[in-house]
Amino acid sequence: MTLPLFFFYVFSAITVASAFMVISARNPVHAVLFLILAFFNAAGLFMLAGAEFLALLLIVVYVGAVAVLFLFVVMMIDVDFAELKSGLLSYAPIGMVVGAILFLELLLVAGSFVVAPEVVGAGGLPILATVDNTKALGLVLYTRYVFLFQGAAAVLLVAMIGAIVLTLRHRTGIKRQSTASQLGRNPSETVRNVKVKSGQGL
C-alpha cells in the first residue's frame, strides 16, 4: 500500500464517520464540531486529488465562515431543541422517500461507470500541464459554465435574502429608533414652555 492510498483511506474513513456523527449527535454544538472535522478531512481528499484550490476554499469558506458562524449562532441563541425535535417523527415518511430517491440516483451514477466506462471522461475538458489548478478552474467556470455559475450565484442571493426575511423578528417591549417619527414630529409635541414663579420649582 502506497502512502497516498493510506492517507486516502484515513481521510475517507474519518469523513464518513464525522458525517454520520453530524446527523446522529444530540447536541447541536457537537454536530457542528463534527461538521468542521468532516470539512477538514474532505479538504485532505481534495489535496490528494490535486485540487489544492478547492481544498483551501473548503477550509477558508466553509470551516472559517459557515461552520464557525453556525456554531456561534447555536451557542448564542436560546433555542429549545427539545421542542424542535418533538415533531421529528412526523417528517419521517417524506424523509425516507427523499433518502430512497437519493440512494437510487447514487446507484444509477455508480452503475453507469460499470455499464459504460467511456462516459466518465466524455464531458471532461482537456487541461494543459502548464496551467495550474486555480487558473484551469477559472477558465472553465467563466467560459463554458459562465451562465450556470451566475445563475447559481443569483439563487444563493435570493436564498440569503429569503432566510433573512423569514427569520427577522422584532421583539415586543424593546425601544427602537424610528428615524421617520423623529423627523416628522412637531416642536409643539416635544417642547413645552413652562413659566416658573420666582423661588418655586417645577
KEDOFI-886959 format. One line per 5 residues: number of its first residue (from 1); their letters; for each residue x, y, z of N, C-alpha, C, O. Coordinates in Angstrom, 1 decimal. Example, Ala and Ser with C-alpha at 12.3 -4.5 7.8 and 13.67 -1.06 7.14 Angstrom:
2
1> as> 13.2/-5.7/7.8/12.3/-4.5/7.8/13.2/-3.3/7.8/14.2/-3.3/8.5; 12.8/-2.2/7.1/13.7/-1.1/7.1/12.9/0.0/7.9/13.4/1.1/8.0 $
This chain:
202
1> mtlpl> 0.8/-1.2/0.0/0.0/0.0/0.0/0.9/1.2/0.0/1.8/1.4/0.8; 0.6/2.1/-1.0/1.4/3.4/-1.0/0.9/4.4/0.0/-0.1/4.2/0.6; 1.7/5.4/0.2/1.4/6.4/1.2/0.2/7.2/0.8/-0.7/7.5/1.7; 0.0/7.7/-0.4/-1.2/8.4/-0.8/-2.5/7.6/-0.6/-3.5/8.1/-0.2; -2.4/6.3/-0.9/-3.6/5.4/-0.8/-3.9/5.3/0.7/-5.1/5.2/1.1 $
6> fffyv> -2.9/5.2/1.6/-3.1/5.1/3.0/-3.8/6.3/3.5/-4.8/6.2/4.3; -3.3/7.5/3.1/-4.0/8.7/3.6/-5.4/8.9/3.0/-6.3/9.4/3.6; -5.6/8.3/1.8/-7.0/8.4/1.2/-7.9/7.6/2.1/-9.0/8.1/2.4; -7.5/6.4/2.5/-8.4/5.6/3.4/-8.6/6.3/4.7/-9.7/6.2/5.3; -7.6/6.9/5.3/-7.7/7.5/6.6/-8.7/8.7/6.5/-9.6/8.8/7.3 $
11> fsait> -8.5/9.6/5.5/-9.3/10.8/5.3/-10.8/10.3/5.0/-11.7/10.9/5.5; -10.9/9.3/4.2/-12.3/8.9/3.8/-13.0/8.3/5.0/-14.2/8.6/5.2; -12.3/7.5/5.8/-13.0/6.9/7.0/-13.4/7.9/8.0/-14.5/7.9/8.5; -12.5/8.9/8.2/-12.8/10.0/9.2/-14.0/10.8/8.7/-14.8/11.3/9.4; -14.0/11.1/7.4/-15.0/11.9/6.8/-16.4/11.3/6.9/-17.4/11.9/7.3 $
16> vasaf> -16.5/10.0/6.6/-17.7/9.3/6.7/-18.2/9.2/8.1/-19.4/9.3/8.4; -17.3/8.9/9.0/-17.6/8.8/10.5/-18.1/10.1/11.0/-19.1/10.2/11.8; -17.4/11.2/10.6/-17.8/12.5/11.1/-19.2/12.9/10.5/-20.0/13.5/11.2; -19.4/12.6/9.2/-20.7/12.9/8.6/-21.9/12.1/9.3/-23.0/12.7/9.5; -21.6/10.9/9.7/-22.6/10.1/10.5/-22.8/10.8/11.9/-24.0/10.8/12.3 $
21> mvisa> -21.8/11.2/12.5/-22.0/11.9/13.8/-22.7/13.2/13.7/-23.3/13.6/14.7; -22.6/13.9/12.6/-23.3/15.2/12.4/-24.8/15.0/12.5/-25.5/15.7/13.1; -25.3/13.9/11.9/-26.7/13.7/11.8/-27.2/12.9/13.0/-28.4/12.8/13.3; -26.3/12.3/13.8/-26.7/11.5/14.9/-26.5/12.1/16.3/-26.9/11.6/17.3; -25.7/13.2/16.3/-25.4/13.8/17.6/-26.6/14.5/18.2/-27.3/15.2/17.4 $
26> rnpvh> -26.8/14.4/19.5/-28.0/15.0/20.1/-27.7/16.5/20.4/-28.6/17.3/20.3; -26.5/16.8/20.7/-26.1/18.2/21.0/-25.7/18.9/19.7/-24.8/18.4/19.0; -26.4/20.0/19.3/-26.1/20.7/18.1/-24.7/21.3/18.0/-24.1/21.4/16.9; -24.1/21.6/19.2/-22.7/22.1/19.2/-21.8/21.0/18.8/-20.8/21.2/18.0; -22.0/19.8/19.3/-21.2/18.7/18.9/-21.3/18.4/17.4/-20.4/18.0/16.8 $
31> avlfl> -22.6/18.5/16.9/-22.8/18.3/15.5/-22.0/19.2/14.6/-21.4/18.8/13.6; -21.9/20.5/15.0/-21.2/21.5/14.2/-19.7/21.2/14.3/-19.0/21.3/13.3; -19.2/20.7/15.5/-17.8/20.4/15.6/-17.4/19.2/14.7/-16.4/19.1/14.1; -18.3/18.2/14.7/-18.1/17.1/13.8/-18.2/17.5/12.3/-17.5/16.9/11.4; -19.0/18.5/12.0/-19.1/19.0/10.6/-17.7/19.7/10.2/-17.3/19.5/9.1 $
36> ilaff> -17.1/20.4/11.2/-15.8/21.0/10.9/-14.8/19.9/10.6/-13.9/20.1/9.8; -14.8/18.9/11.4/-13.9/17.8/11.2/-14.1/17.1/9.9/-13.1/16.7/9.2; -15.3/17.0/9.4/-15.6/16.4/8.1/-15.1/17.3/7.0/-14.6/16.8/6.0; -15.2/18.6/7.2/-14.7/19.6/6.2/-13.2/19.5/6.1/-12.6/19.5/4.9; -12.5/19.4/7.2/-11.0/19.3/7.1/-10.6/18.0/6.4/-9.6/18.1/5.6 $
41> naagl> -11.2/16.9/6.7/-10.8/15.7/6.0/-11.2/15.6/4.6/-10.5/15.1/3.7; -12.3/16.3/4.2/-12.7/16.4/2.8/-11.6/17.3/2.1/-11.3/17.0/0.9; -11.1/18.3/2.8/-10.1/19.1/2.2/-8.8/18.3/1.9/-8.1/18.5/1.0; -8.5/17.4/2.9/-7.4/16.5/2.6/-7.6/15.6/1.4/-6.6/15.3/0.7; -8.8/15.2/1.2/-9.1/14.4/0.0/-8.9/15.2/-1.3/-8.4/14.7/-2.3 $
46> fmlag> -9.3/16.5/-1.2/-9.1/17.3/-2.4/-7.6/17.5/-2.7/-7.1/17.6/-3.8; -6.8/17.7/-1.6/-5.4/17.8/-1.8/-4.7/16.6/-2.4/-3.8/16.7/-3.2; -5.2/15.4/-2.0/-4.7/14.2/-2.6/-5.1/14.1/-4.1/-4.3/13.5/-4.9; -6.2/14.7/-4.4/-6.7/14.6/-5.8/-6.0/15.7/-6.7/-6.2/15.7/-7.9; -5.2/16.6/-6.1/-4.5/17.6/-6.8/-5.3/18.9/-7.0/-4.9/19.8/-7.7 $
51> aefla> -6.4/19.0/-6.3/-7.3/20.2/-6.4/-7.0/21.1/-5.1/-7.8/21.1/-4.2; -5.8/21.7/-5.1/-5.5/22.4/-3.9/-6.3/23.7/-3.7/-6.5/24.1/-2.6; -6.8/24.3/-4.8/-7.7/25.4/-4.6/-9.0/25.1/-4.0/-9.4/25.8/-3.1; -9.6/24.0/-4.4/-10.8/23.6/-3.7/-10.6/23.2/-2.3/-11.5/23.4/-1.4; -9.5/22.6/-2.0/-9.2/22.2/-0.6/-9.1/23.5/0.3/-9.7/23.5/1.4 $
56> llliv> -8.3/24.5/-0.1/-8.2/25.7/0.6/-9.5/26.4/0.7/-9.8/27.1/1.7; -10.3/26.4/-0.4/-11.6/27.1/-0.4/-12.5/26.4/0.6/-13.3/27.1/1.3; -12.5/25.1/0.7/-13.3/24.4/1.7/-13.0/24.8/3.1/-13.9/24.9/3.9; -11.7/25.0/3.4/-11.3/25.3/4.7/-11.6/26.8/5.0/-12.1/27.1/6.1; -11.3/27.7/4.1/-11.4/29.1/4.4/-12.9/29.5/4.4/-13.3/30.2/5.3 $
61> vyvga> -13.7/29.0/3.4/-15.1/29.4/3.3/-16.0/28.6/4.3/-16.7/29.2/5.1; -15.9/27.3/4.2/-16.9/26.5/5.0/-16.5/26.4/6.4/-17.3/26.6/7.3; -15.2/26.1/6.7/-14.8/26.0/8.1/-14.6/27.4/8.7/-15.1/27.6/9.9; -14.0/28.3/8.0/-13.7/29.6/8.6/-14.9/30.5/8.7/-14.9/31.5/9.5; -15.9/30.3/7.9/-17.0/31.2/7.9/-18.3/30.5/8.3/-19.0/30.8/9.3 $
66> vavlf> -18.7/29.6/7.4/-20.1/29.0/7.6/-20.2/28.2/8.9/-21.1/28.4/9.7; -19.3/27.2/9.1/-19.4/26.4/10.3/-19.2/27.1/11.6/-19.9/26.9/12.5; -18.2/28.0/11.6/-17.9/28.8/12.8/-19.1/29.7/13.1/-19.5/29.9/14.3; -19.6/30.4/12.1/-20.8/31.2/12.3/-22.0/30.5/12.8/-22.7/30.9/13.7; -22.2/29.3/12.2/-23.3/28.5/12.7/-23.1/28.0/14.1/-24.0/28.0/14.9 $
71> lfvvm> -21.8/27.8/14.5/-21.5/27.4/15.9/-21.8/28.5/16.8/-22.4/28.3/17.9; -21.5/29.7/16.5/-21.7/30.9/17.3/-23.2/31.1/17.4/-23.7/31.5/18.5; -24.0/31.0/16.3/-25.4/31.2/16.3/-26.1/30.2/17.3/-27.0/30.5/18.0; -25.7/28.9/17.2/-26.3/27.9/18.0/-26.0/28.1/19.5/-26.8/27.9/20.3; -24.8/28.6/19.8/-24.4/28.8/21.2/-25.0/30.1/21.8/-25.2/30.1/23.0 $
76> midvd> -25.3/31.1/20.9/-25.7/32.4/21.4/-27.3/32.5/21.5/-27.8/33.1/22.4; -28.0/31.8/20.6/-29.4/31.9/20.5/-30.0/30.9/21.5/-29.6/29.7/21.5; -31.0/31.3/22.2/-31.7/30.4/23.2/-32.7/29.6/22.4/-33.9/30.1/22.3; -32.4/28.5/21.9/-33.3/27.6/21.1/-33.7/26.4/21.9/-32.8/25.7/22.5; -34.9/26.1/22.0/-35.4/24.9/22.7/-35.4/23.8/21.7/-36.3/23.5/20.9 $
81> faelk> -34.3/23.0/21.8/-34.1/21.9/20.8/-35.0/20.7/21.1/-35.3/19.9/20.3; -35.4/20.6/22.4/-36.4/19.5/22.7/-37.7/19.8/22.0/-38.3/18.8/21.6; -38.1/21.0/21.9/-39.4/21.3/21.2/-39.2/21.1/19.7/-40.2/20.7/19.1; -38.0/21.5/19.2/-37.8/21.3/17.8/-37.9/19.8/17.4/-38.3/19.5/16.3; -37.3/18.9/18.2/-37.3/17.5/17.9/-38.6/16.8/18.3/-38.7/15.6/18.1 $
86> sglls> -39.5/17.5/18.9/-40.7/16.8/19.3/-41.5/16.3/18.2/-42.1/15.2/18.2; -41.6/17.0/17.0/-42.3/16.6/15.9/-41.5/16.0/14.8/-41.8/16.0/13.6; -40.3/15.4/15.2/-39.4/14.9/14.2/-40.0/13.6/13.5/-39.7/13.4/12.3; -40.7/12.8/14.2/-41.2/11.6/13.6/-42.3/11.8/12.6/-42.5/11.0/11.7; -42.9/13.0/12.6/-43.9/13.3/11.6/-43.3/13.5/10.2/-44.0/13.4/9.2 $
91> yapig> -42.0/13.9/10.2/-41.3/14.1/8.9/-40.6/12.8/8.4/-39.9/12.9/7.4; -40.7/11.7/9.2/-40.0/10.5/8.8/-40.4/9.9/7.5/-39.6/9.5/6.7; -41.7/9.9/7.1/-42.1/9.3/5.8/-41.5/10.0/4.6/-41.0/9.4/3.7; -41.7/11.4/4.6/-41.1/12.1/3.5/-39.6/12.1/3.5/-39.0/12.1/2.4; -39.0/12.0/4.7/-37.6/11.9/4.7/-37.1/10.6/4.1/-36.0/10.5/3.5 $
96> mvvga> -37.8/9.5/4.4/-37.5/8.2/3.8/-37.6/8.2/2.3/-36.9/7.6/1.6; -38.7/8.9/1.8/-38.9/9.0/0.4/-37.7/9.7/-0.3/-37.2/9.3/-1.3; -37.3/10.9/0.3/-36.2/11.6/-0.3/-34.9/10.8/-0.2/-34.1/10.8/-1.2; -34.7/10.1/0.9/-33.5/9.3/1.0/-33.5/8.2/0.0/-32.4/7.9/-0.5; -34.6/7.6/-0.2/-34.7/6.5/-1.2/-34.4/7.0/-2.7/-33.7/6.4/-3.4 $
101> ilfle> -34.9/8.2/-3.0/-34.6/8.8/-4.3/-33.1/9.1/-4.4/-32.6/8.8/-5.5; -32.5/9.7/-3.4/-31.1/10.0/-3.5/-30.3/8.7/-3.6/-29.3/8.7/-4.3; -30.7/7.6/-2.9/-30.0/6.4/-3.0/-30.1/5.8/-4.4/-29.1/5.2/-4.9; -31.2/5.9/-5.0/-31.4/5.3/-6.3/-30.6/6.2/-7.3/-30.0/5.6/-8.3; -30.5/7.5/-7.1/-29.6/8.3/-8.0/-28.2/7.9/-7.9/-27.4/7.8/-8.9 $
106> lllva> -27.7/7.7/-6.7/-26.3/7.2/-6.5/-26.1/5.9/-7.1/-25.0/5.6/-7.7; -27.1/5.0/-7.1/-26.9/3.7/-7.7/-26.8/3.8/-9.2/-26.1/3.1/-9.9; -27.6/4.8/-9.8/-27.6/5.0/-11.2/-26.2/5.6/-11.7/-25.7/5.2/-12.7; -25.7/6.5/-10.9/-24.4/7.0/-11.2/-23.3/6.0/-11.1/-22.4/5.9/-12.0; -23.3/5.2/-10.0/-22.3/4.1/-9.9/-22.5/3.0/-11.0/-21.5/2.5/-11.5 $
111> gsfvv> -23.8/2.7/-11.4/-24.0/1.7/-12.4/-23.6/2.2/-13.8/-23.2/1.3/-14.6; -23.6/3.5/-14.0/-23.2/4.0/-15.3/-21.7/3.8/-15.6/-21.3/3.6/-16.7; -20.9/3.8/-14.5/-19.5/3.5/-14.6/-19.2/2.1/-15.1/-18.3/1.8/-15.8; -20.1/1.2/-14.6/-19.9/-0.3/-15.0/-20.5/-0.6/-16.3/-19.8/-1.3/-17.1; -21.6/0.0/-16.7/-22.3/-0.3/-17.9/-21.5/0.4/-19.1/-21.2/-0.2/-20.1 $
116> apevv> -21.2/1.7/-18.9/-20.5/2.4/-20.0/-19.3/3.2/-19.3/-19.5/4.3/-18.9; -18.1/2.5/-19.3/-17.0/3.2/-18.7/-16.5/4.4/-19.4/-15.9/5.3/-18.9; -16.8/4.5/-20.7/-16.4/5.6/-21.5/-17.1/6.9/-21.2/-16.7/8.0/-21.6; -18.2/6.8/-20.4/-19.0/8.0/-20.1/-18.2/8.9/-19.1/-18.5/10.1/-19.0; -17.3/8.3/-18.3/-16.6/9.0/-17.3/-15.9/10.2/-17.8/-16.0/11.3/-17.2 $
121> gaggl> -15.1/10.1/-18.8/-14.3/11.2/-19.4/-14.9/11.8/-20.6/-14.3/12.6/-21.3; -16.2/11.6/-20.9/-16.8/12.1/-22.1/-17.0/13.6/-21.9/-16.8/14.4/-22.9; -17.4/14.1/-20.8/-17.7/15.5/-20.6/-16.6/16.3/-20.1/-16.7/17.5/-19.8; -15.4/15.7/-20.0/-14.2/16.4/-19.4/-13.6/17.3/-20.5/-13.7/17.1/-21.7; -12.9/18.4/-20.0/-12.2/19.3/-20.8/-10.7/19.0/-20.7/-10.2/18.7/-19.6 $
126> pilat> -10.0/19.1/-21.8/-8.5/18.9/-21.7/-7.9/20.0/-20.9/-8.1/21.2/-21.1; -7.0/19.7/-19.9/-6.3/20.6/-19.1/-4.8/20.6/-19.4/-4.2/19.5/-19.4; -4.3/21.7/-19.7/-2.9/21.8/-20.1/-2.0/21.6/-18.8/-2.4/22.0/-17.7; -0.9/20.9/-19.1/0.0/20.7/-17.9/0.7/22.0/-17.4/1.1/22.0/-16.3; 0.7/23.0/-18.2/1.4/24.2/-17.8/0.4/25.2/-17.1/0.9/26.2/-16.5 $
131> vdntk> -0.9/24.8/-17.0/-1.9/25.6/-16.3/-2.1/25.1/-15.0/-2.4/23.9/-14.8; -2.0/25.9/-13.9/-2.3/25.4/-12.6/-3.7/25.2/-12.3/-4.6/25.5/-13.2; -4.0/24.6/-11.2/-5.4/24.2/-10.9/-6.4/25.4/-10.8/-7.5/25.3/-11.3; -5.9/26.4/-10.1/-6.8/27.6/-9.9/-7.2/28.3/-11.2/-8.3/28.6/-11.5; -6.2/28.4/-12.1/-6.4/29.1/-13.4/-7.3/28.2/-14.3/-8.2/28.7/-15.0 $
136> alglv> -7.1/26.9/-14.3/-7.9/26.0/-15.1/-9.3/26.0/-14.6/-10.3/26.0/-15.4; -9.6/26.1/-13.3/-10.9/26.1/-12.8/-11.6/27.4/-13.2/-12.8/27.4/-13.5; -10.9/28.5/-13.1/-11.4/29.8/-13.6/-11.7/29.9/-15.0/-12.8/30.4/-15.4; -10.9/29.3/-15.9/-11.2/29.2/-17.3/-12.4/28.4/-17.6/-13.2/28.8/-18.5; -12.7/27.4/-16.9/-13.9/26.5/-17.1/-15.1/27.3/-16.6/-16.1/27.3/-17.3 $
141> lytry> -15.0/27.9/-15.4/-16.2/28.5/-14.9/-16.7/29.7/-15.6/-17.9/29.9/-15.8; -15.7/30.5/-16.1/-16.1/31.8/-16.7/-16.1/31.8/-18.2/-16.2/32.8/-18.9; -16.0/30.6/-18.8/-16.2/30.4/-20.3/-17.3/29.5/-20.6/-18.3/29.9/-21.2; -17.1/28.2/-20.3/-18.1/27.2/-20.7/-19.4/27.3/-19.7/-20.5/27.1/-20.2; -19.1/27.5/-18.4/-20.2/27.4/-17.5/-20.5/28.8/-16.8/-20.9/28.8/-15.7 $
146> vflfq> -20.3/29.9/-17.6/-20.5/31.2/-17.0/-21.9/31.5/-16.7/-22.2/32.1/-15.6; -22.9/31.0/-17.5/-24.3/31.3/-17.2/-24.8/30.5/-16.0/-25.6/30.9/-15.2; -24.3/29.2/-16.0/-24.7/28.4/-14.8/-24.1/28.9/-13.5/-24.7/28.9/-12.5; -22.9/29.4/-13.6/-22.2/30.0/-12.5/-22.9/31.2/-12.0/-23.1/31.4/-10.8; -23.3/32.1/-12.9/-24.1/33.3/-12.5/-25.5/33.0/-12.0/-26.0/33.6/-11.1 $
151> gaaav> -26.1/32.0/-12.6/-27.4/31.5/-12.1/-27.3/31.0/-10.7/-28.2/31.2/-9.9; -26.3/30.2/-10.4/-26.1/29.7/-9.0/-25.9/30.8/-8.0/-26.4/30.7/-6.9; -25.2/31.8/-8.5/-24.9/33.0/-7.6/-26.3/33.7/-7.3/-26.5/34.1/-6.2; -27.1/33.8/-8.3/-28.4/34.5/-8.2/-29.3/33.7/-7.2/-30.0/34.3/-6.4; -29.3/32.4/-7.4/-30.1/31.5/-6.5/-29.7/31.7/-5.0/-30.5/31.7/-4.1 $
156> llvam> -28.4/31.7/-4.8/-27.8/31.8/-3.5/-28.2/33.2/-2.9/-28.5/33.3/-1.7; -28.1/34.2/-3.7/-28.5/35.6/-3.2/-30.0/35.6/-2.8/-30.3/36.2/-1.8; -30.8/35.0/-3.6/-32.3/35.0/-3.3/-32.5/34.2/-2.0/-33.3/34.6/-1.2; -31.8/33.1/-1.9/-31.9/32.3/-0.7/-31.5/33.0/0.6/-32.1/32.9/1.6; -30.4/33.8/0.4/-29.9/34.5/1.6/-30.9/35.6/2.0/-31.2/35.8/3.2 $
161> igaiv> -31.5/36.3/1.0/-32.4/37.4/1.3/-33.7/36.7/1.9/-34.3/37.3/2.9; -34.1/35.6/1.4/-35.3/34.9/1.9/-35.1/34.4/3.3/-36.0/34.5/4.1; -33.9/33.9/3.6/-33.6/33.5/5.0/-33.7/34.7/6.0/-34.1/34.5/7.1; -33.1/35.8/5.6/-33.2/37.0/6.4/-34.6/37.5/6.7/-34.9/37.8/7.8; -35.4/37.5/5.6/-36.8/37.9/5.7/-37.6/37.0/6.6/-38.4/37.5/7.4 $
166> ltlrh> -37.4/35.7/6.5/-38.2/34.7/7.2/-37.8/34.7/8.7/-38.7/34.4/9.5; -36.5/34.9/9.0/-36.1/34.8/10.4/-36.0/36.1/11.1/-35.7/36.1/12.3; -36.3/37.2/10.4/-36.3/38.5/11.1/-37.5/38.7/12.0/-38.7/38.7/11.5; -37.3/38.9/13.2/-38.4/39.0/14.2/-38.1/40.2/15.1/-37.0/40.4/15.6; -39.1/41.1/15.3/-39.0/42.2/16.2/-39.6/41.9/17.5/-40.8/41.6/17.6 $
171> rtgik> -38.8/42.0/18.6/-39.3/41.7/19.9/-40.1/42.8/20.4/-39.7/44.0/20.2; -41.2/42.5/21.1/-42.0/43.5/21.7/-41.4/44.0/23.0/-40.7/43.2/23.7; -41.7/45.2/23.3/-41.2/45.8/24.6/-39.8/46.3/24.5/-39.3/46.7/25.6; -39.2/46.4/23.4/-37.9/46.9/23.2/-37.9/48.3/22.5/-38.5/48.3/21.4; -37.3/49.3/23.0/-37.3/50.6/22.4/-36.4/50.6/21.2/-35.2/50.2/21.3 $
176> rqsta> -36.9/51.0/20.0/-36.1/51.1/18.8/-36.2/52.5/18.2/-37.2/53.2/18.4; -35.2/52.9/17.6/-35.1/54.2/17.0/-35.9/54.2/15.7/-35.7/53.3/14.8; -36.8/55.2/15.5/-37.6/55.4/14.3/-37.2/56.7/13.7/-37.6/57.8/14.2; -36.5/56.7/12.7/-36.0/57.9/12.0/-37.2/58.7/11.5/-37.1/59.9/11.5; -38.2/58.0/10.9/-39.3/58.7/10.3/-40.1/59.5/11.3/-40.5/60.6/11.1 $
181> sqlgr> -40.3/58.9/12.5/-41.1/59.6/13.5/-40.3/60.7/14.1/-40.9/61.7/14.5; -39.0/60.6/14.2/-38.2/61.7/14.7/-38.2/62.9/13.8/-38.2/64.0/14.2; -38.1/62.6/12.5/-38.1/63.7/11.5/-39.4/64.4/11.3/-39.5/65.5/10.9; -40.5/63.6/11.5/-41.8/64.1/11.3/-42.5/64.7/12.5/-43.7/65.1/12.4; -41.9/64.8/13.6/-42.5/65.4/14.8/-42.5/66.9/14.8/-41.7/67.5/14.1 $
186> npset> -43.5/67.5/15.5/-43.7/68.9/15.5/-43.0/69.4/16.8/-42.9/68.7/17.8; -42.5/70.7/16.8/-41.9/71.2/18.0/-42.9/71.3/19.2/-42.5/71.2/20.3; -44.2/71.4/18.9/-45.2/71.5/19.9/-45.3/70.2/20.7/-45.8/70.2/21.8; -45.0/69.1/20.0/-45.1/67.8/20.7/-43.9/67.5/21.6/-44.0/66.6/22.4; -42.8/68.1/21.4/-41.6/67.8/22.1/-41.1/68.9/23.1/-40.4/68.6/24.0 $
191> vrnvk> -41.6/70.1/22.8/-41.1/71.2/23.7/-42.3/71.8/24.4/-43.4/72.0/23.8; -42.2/72.1/25.7/-43.3/72.7/26.5/-42.7/73.9/27.2/-41.8/73.7/28.0; -43.3/75.0/27.0/-42.9/76.2/27.8/-43.7/76.3/29.1/-44.9/76.3/29.1; -42.9/76.4/30.1/-43.5/76.5/31.5/-43.0/77.8/32.2/-41.7/78.0/32.2; -43.9/78.6/32.7/-43.5/79.8/33.4/-43.4/79.5/34.9/-44.4/79.1/35.5 $
196> vksgq> -42.2/79.5/35.4/-42.0/79.2/36.8/-41.8/80.5/37.6/-41.1/81.4/37.2; -42.6/80.5/38.7/-42.5/81.7/39.5/-41.2/81.7/40.3/-40.6/80.7/40.5; -40.8/82.9/40.6/-39.5/83.1/41.3/-39.6/82.4/42.7/-40.5/82.6/43.5; -38.6/81.6/42.9/-38.5/80.9/44.2/-39.2/79.6/44.3/-39.2/78.9/45.3; -39.8/79.1/43.2/-40.5/77.9/43.2/-39.9/77.0/42.1/-39.4/77.4/41.1 $
201> gl> -40.1/75.7/42.3/-39.6/74.7/41.3/-40.7/74.2/40.5/-41.9/74.6/40.6; -40.4/73.3/39.6/-41.4/72.7/38.8/-42.3/71.7/39.5/-43.3/71.2/38.9 $
